[in-house]
């Protein structure tokens, strides 16, 4: 009976391969009732941009014991498994020239129970002859009853635009607005943290077009209990401006080389792991090192640059875990990415920093992305469901929106539970390359090369950060905007730990996406850029309006919202009447403002030449410089009478967020 079944299966397989040769694409098959529809429903994505000779297979739960037994018998003996123990499936493997069958996610003895609960143990990767037609092989596997899903191992891409330009070392650039007093010599060139409106960068630069680190750093600079996994190229872990903030796996650091000392499935993963070559980290990458520096280059160490959450020079910055999924232009497959993200979850990361994704338009809806339950989607969800920081009950996934100048974000970032970051220039305008529109959540500085290059042949309008060789360099892209948001998120979690506060995942994402300033007012006019073909082009910025996300992120507002202080936007440059009624609740009509207290230092930094005054229960003030400050407002709650009965005097803190109003628009938020 078994022999007859096997022969019959081989005949069916041969017929399937013949029929499969007529197939156009795995995702274009019949969707009606019948066997063909069932096969098509098992296929995840298509063979476009998929790696040849590789497929990911998700076995049914009842089939896993057989597969595990068959694979384990061979691997324990030191061999490479090529059979599953499932007769029909093994027949397919034999016909496609199988080279290896192995579990996608290695066994992590510390987290195996959780891995199985999430169903991740059911994923296997099949390595076979590159000359075999992927669509035919996938459909042949999908015909097997014990197979639940077959995924094409698609190539995710670096979200990059242009190459790194090394910094030519110069004297430190002074910061006229900086209050924190960090001694990093190149901080003055990092306009994306503290933008003073330095016209030597670009004539139309706008002070305040930054993530507002200056004010934020006065309250928090980071916390080593927060780990950010940089899922990217390899980070230079011994860079003099990164080394002190690198995550360290102490058991591997103190263990035996070549041995998995902590039983997590990976040997020698001291600062992370190289998932491209399945080995320890070796050669650093421009992109990954640059991204890591933006998140957490060491602050106040008299060296190079700063990081958003890089600490204060007292070993108090957030930690960087290097999860290498690219080696130059190699790597970045769905399988490699999934493994790296699960590793981040299992080894303590609270945030994944992901400057990569599918090309915009490759996946066009949440339902399309979730319908297949792909390996990387399951790995990201595994990460977001894992609590590795006491301040939030799950992981935060942050992605670059993409550099295709497309009116849609790339996936995975576009998915509703992940944060997709667009890119802003040093004058608040959308960067010429940024994606925008559906799926995009928030903006951050990512640089705009042509603003400074076309004007004075410099790279100054790009983002300055760390690069391999202990050096520094400029890059641009939503890849560079993304780590600003990851750094700000890490700063927010650090402050929450400092205050002993805990947020749900949804609460913290909401907090991030509402701690923003208006960018829509700058989505007007045009800007010049050079196309890939080398010709000059003009970009109409109006199409970006309401497409850049909720606004551009503000680190100071994030900390104030973590603290529970209401942020009030104030326009710079003219006298402003502040009506406090909307900020005091519905029952505020019986509250009388008695005074407003602001420090002399804050007045100076906001360009206030006189203290705020009161008129008709409103506050009159004038701020001439962009910035932020906490004010304390005294209120009388309730009424008094002539007999000496009085209301209660109370004091409430608010944060003033002062930014300019764009003259072409005239509106405010």
PyMOL commands that set and color helices and strands:
alter all, ss='L'
color gray80, all
select helices_A, chain A and resi 2-20+26-28+35-42+61-76+87-95+112-117+120-122+134-142+187-189+213-216+243-245+250-253+286-296+334-346+366-371+375-384+449-456+478-499+505-514+520-522+541-544+555-563+581-583+588-590+600-605
alter helices_A, ss='H'
color red, helices_A
select strands_A, chain A and resi 43-44+50-59+100-103+123-127+147-154+157-158+161-166+227-233+272-274+319-327+330-331+351-354+356-357+396-400+419-424+442-445+463-467+471-476+516-517+526-530+536-540+552-553+566-572+575-578+591-597+613-615+618-622+627-637+648-660
alter strands_A, ss='S'
color yellow, strands_A
deselect
rebuild
show_as cartoon
